[in-house]
Amino acid sequence: MTTTTLAVLVPLLPFLGAIAGLLLGRTAPGFVRPLAVLPTFVSLALAAVVAARQGGDGAVDAATELTPTGSVPVELALHVDGFAALTAVLVTLVAGCVQIYSTGYLRDDPRYPSYAALVSLFTSAMLLVVYSGDLMVLLVGWEVMGICSYFLVGHYWETPEARAASLKAFLVTKLGDVPFLIGLFALATDAGSFRITRILGAVANGGIEHPTLIALLLLAGVAGKSAQFPLHTWLPDAMAGPTPVSALIHAATMVAAGVYFVARLLPLFEASRAAMVVLAVMAAVTMAGSALAALAQDDIKRVLAYSTIGQLGYMTGALAVADRGAAVFHLLSHGAFKALLFLAAGVIIHAAGTNSLAAMSRMGHLRDRVPDAYWTMTVALLALAAIPPFSGFFSKEAVLGVAEHVVTGHTEHAPAAAGWIVLLAGLVTALFTAAYATRLWLLAFRGQGTEAPDHGRQPLTMTVVLWVLAVPSLAFGGLAFRVLPDWFDGQDLTPTLTTSVLGTGVALVGGIITYATWRHTTAHAASRVPLGAVAAHPEGDAGLVEAEAIASHEAAYGDIASAADPSDPGRLLLGPLHRHAAAGFHLDAVYTALFVRPVRAGASLVRFLDREVVETYVRGAGALPRWLGAAVRRAQTGNLQTYVSALLAGTVVLAVAVVLVATGA
């Protein structure tokens, strides 16, 4: 087969698997799991072949006109460069691991067939975004991902948290999609095409008349989809969905789409220095704010959610200093260790019966219950904290290195202001990232108290996947900058000495301070809530355990889940800022005051006007004919004398009227 044919099959196979899974889910349930797993892994194999054939050389392009529009054509176009080839491998790898993990995690869930089909459709949509060479076709995948996320985040629709989270995710991302769509149309109008290659050609020739306006409109959609400030608030709440869904959204789909889109069209953003500074500020606020928020969260999945927001900030920071190689490098590295973090968290939640780190810190020997999750999550947290030689070190330092190049004048593709913003924010974020990664590890695995409850061993399908993802979390970074530079525009991905020393130094400082604070608070903790207060979940499906934990920590754990943990180093490190950071700096409250309440008030006014004003006229229009009809009915008595009398009276009236008119004339 040609490379083009193989590339077409990569997104097509998961789509066909999703359709078949939906059709056979009820009639032939035995085929559901094979239809979920096999198409994804076949796509992984094909994506690997496409990457090997592409080899980091010139892009593979193919196109056919999809439909005549009379103006700007829409084409079914393929554009596979080095970035696309590697990203497709990541997407299919993570999606395949998630599908295998889900067969054990949701083995007793009656809605598993629809869940598996939606995951396959989600994967297909992301692959369409990755390989598409036409922005309208890319938009189809972009929007299908939003719809799939709505259903997957709301999988546990019995809980109000899941229903609210799915609706919030859908609405916030759609809020960004409106200016995004306007920006796409404006861009295509200026360039005369939706084809990415032609748009980039128009940018190079100065054919885009309003690059700043278009770039800012597109950034609104990117901020919504990739959970960047100020449209990031949906992502922590989306943790109400099943843990495998969280892994898929955070590691390989949805949030990665926005970063990948900017990387594809980076020359357009480079054409506007103002847009690059805005992108840098957005990245800096996102990085620092999310790291502080992560340090204050009690829910283990919300810690990881804010971590994702911060790491996406690093990627957009790399784009803000005009280096898409470093951005995509960190996207790939982050995808591996973040998928591992979420899937390991799912095992821990199953074992502990709760999402609460405060509750876990009161459980002794929890790490002995989940040795696979303990070791693999340790690897992933070291990668997250950018400790060498783990993969996160190489990719994160690549971001800081390109920011340093802009600051020192080695490159002029981005404003120096953007370089300073990204570099300083990146170093501060590295400090707090190591701090919250250390805190999570200590509270989850170094708890002290009664022995953790035994919920049985996790299915082999859940634990094997952890070790598979641990390999790239450990080795991908060192491999990539030595073996894969051709896939990254031939750029040198080796970290610079200055940023390596600074980045690793602040990370070590953050980890050491957090550990010392934990030791101090543990030694001086006055009392602990006894673990005997815990009402342990019964053994069973991990997904059902998670749904119960999401529904209410207090319902399962009484006072233990809500009680403040005296050994939590986050409280001492943040001090008075802890309460605000735990609430996400009250952005949801601000949005409620600025948007939600006014919209609800406007809706109430419209309802009042509709019911009391419009309906009054409608009811009046119907009542008047009824009244006239009633009056006419009363005149219909059936008495002949009455009819003759009325006829004579009418005749007299007409005669008098004629006389009066004639006299007046």
Protein Blocks (a to p, Z undefined) as FASTA:
>chain_A
ZZklmmmmmmmmmmmmmmmmmmmmmmmmmlmmmmmmmmmmmmmmmmmmmmmmnnopacdd
ddddfbdghiaccdddddddfklmmmmmmmmmmmmmmmmmmmmmmmmgmklmmmmmmmmm
mmmmmmmmmmpcbfklmmmmmmmmmmmmmmmmmmmmmbmklmmmmmmmmmmmmmmmmmmm
mmmmmmmmmnopabfklmmmmmmnopafblmlmmmmmmmmmmmmnopafklmmmmmmmmp
cfklmmmmmmmgmjlmmmmmmmmmmmmmmmpmklmmmmmmmmmmmmmmmmmmmmmpmblk
lmmmmmmmmmmmmmmmmmmnopaklmmmmmmmmmmmmmmmmmmmmmmmmmnopabfklmm
mpghklmmmmmlmmmmmmmmmmmnopafbfklmmmmmmmmmmmmmmnopackbcfklmmm
mmmmmmmmmmmmmmmmmmmmmmmmmcgcdddddebjadfklmmmmmmmmmmmmmmmmmmm
mmmmmmnoopafbdcfklmmmmmmmmmmmmmmmmmmmmmmmmmombdcdfklpccddedd
fklmmmmmmmomklmnommlmpccfklmklmmnmmmlmmmmnonommmmmmmmmmmmmmm
mmmmmmmmmmmmmmmmmmmmmmmmmmmmmmmmmmmnopaklmmmmmmmmmmmmmmmmmmm
mmmZZ
